[in-house]
Amino acid sequence: MKKVIIDIYGADCGPELIIKGALKAMEIYDDLGVVFVGNKEVIKSVTGENERIEIIETDDFIRNDENPQVVFSGREQSSLVLSLKNLKNNDDCIGMLSAGSTGALLIGSIRHLGLIKGLRTPALSSDLPLFNGKLVCLVDCGANIACTPHDLVRFALMGNAFKECVYPDIKPKVALLSVGKEEGKGNDLTKEAYNLLKELPINFIGNMEGSDLVTGYADVVVSDGFSGNIILKCAEASGLVAKGIVDEMAKRENRSDDPLIKAISHYINQTFNYNARGGATFLGTEKTVIKMHGCAVEDTVVSCIEQLLRLEKAGFREKIKKAMEK
Amino acid sequence: MKKVIIDIYGADCGPELIIKGALKAMEIYDDLGVVFVGNKEVIKSVTGENERIEIIETDDFIRNDENPQVVFSGREQSSLVLSLKNLKNNDDCIGMLSAGSTGALLIGSIRHLGLIKGLRTPALSSDLPLFNGKLVCLVDCGANIACTPHDLVRFALMGNAFKECVYPDIKPKVALLSVGKEEGKGNDLTKEAYNLLKELPINFIGNMEGSDLVTGYADVVVSDGFSGNIILKCAEASGLVAKGIVDEMAKRENRSDDPLIKAISHYINQTFNYNARGGATFLGTEKTVIKMHGCAVEDTVVSCIEQLLRLEKAGFREKIKKAMEK
């Protein structure tokens, strides 16, 4: 039985829905076990008795407004640290989910799980939906604010490996986020990274512009975490503003119930509401950690668990290791 | 009579429409004169005889794919350089428009117009429409790829002065583009800039995130040109992808002619199609230069001329000078 560890805290919707989401995934996957980390009564009240469920008890959790460094001192009993430690120490645990503090999860992962050889930091990657139903992997989307050219190389290799796991049949197109497509466009960081990226044994297609994130130009978008974060949030907000225009104009004409309008609004939301959709995967840790968005709901948990199972099946960690040897 | 110089070259639509746009503006503004720079026959064929029009003849222009440095050598007869020189030397010329190479226009402006004291480079600002009809000024949107914290301070002061000229009654809210709203979030550049910005005599409201560009959070968005460029292009493309979803889904249902669908599509386009809308204003040059987008059409010329007249009337250059003294 493959087990997934779930830190029940940190989501806006409260722990109950997170637990329910995990139960839903267990209905789909017969050989899935879940280790919940959190308050026993809360968990039991949702799950009842279930032999595929284990509980690690704690009431402490790290809040988003705390300094992430608290994972180093005195918070050994927090749900986040307990989850990471158990993930590290149990061979049948394939990964964990948490909607807790990204910063604490990042540095906690480095400390408790360790990094794959050749890395100085994990990267945070998001698999963003496109209008055409495909997904584009943006790496890094906010974990690493200051990056070196070699960091971007590692992001490219890991993003490529991630994409190869999810779509074994394609050779992912990897592009570097910059201010113009031509070689030589960009800042010092991207110019140096460009020269390194073109030597890699991946399908590097050169620079891309901010507009190309949402048009399906690349399968993997490589960026420092500062630019990655602002472009991710900007794309999401822009799409949702457009959805707001659809909803508001329809409302004013008393046409909110028009099936076509509803379908359009729903489709734009599905394309751009990254936050509601799922989670971001840490690339480069010795076991896989998925950061669920704060507004995660039941289905978020299901899709994140599916992501963990898919990556495990495809030998994700081995692929990253191999990529790092290059 | 206030005169505006117009480089007729560089727009995808060809010089005729640019000239027609200027004529349209002259119909609206009785005391507006135009100095066209370009081929005399082409200009005359559109304008006929008109005593409010002057022509500076040339057939040479700098292409977008040329190295911008050509403005320094041997291209004295290009429409761009002739426009800048005439702008500099004629007191009754208040500004110029060009759809030519941004890079050539940038370095040509520094060389031929000069910079307001206290500046080491002009900034490129775009006034972007929001869903609510307001405009947000993004500075810098791509002219300055590598910036110092003090550059960002200058961008803030100039963006603030620009906004005060356009909306004399409001105290513009100025925000710094970063990866989180809290003080202390960001990279070294934004962290240092934050400390400087909060000491300025402007309404600095702190950091903003990528999502806040399109939601009306700030009136002036301060950014280095790399981040500014990618976020500008990302917002535009995301909105236009959403518009594409509206159009495509309506088409599939044979409902493209539905007035509400058409109105929604049009409104999203108006909100996000920055490129079709107008131009970007250089802030900090001794006279005002507006870079029209390559896909400028007649109405682009009209709105850019209106922008020049508005800035002139509001004493834009004096406001920037005063801001730089602070």
Interface residues (C-beta under 8 A of the other chain):
Chain A: F131 G142 I145 A146 L177 S178 V179 G186 N187 D188 E209 G210 S211 D212 L213 V214 T215 G225 F226 S227 N229 I230 I231 L232 K233 C234 A235 E236 A237 S238 G239 V241 A242 K243 G244 I245 V246 M249 A250 E253 R255 D258 L260 I261 A263 I264 Y267 I268 T271 F272
Chain B: F131 G142 I145 A146 L177 S178 V179 G186 N187 D188 E209 G210 S211 D212 L213 V214 T215 G225 F226 S227 N229 I230 I231 L232 K233 C234 A235 E236 A237 S238 G239 V241 A242 K243 G244 I245 V246 M249 A250 E253 R255 D258 L260 I261 A263 I264 Y267 I268 T271 F272
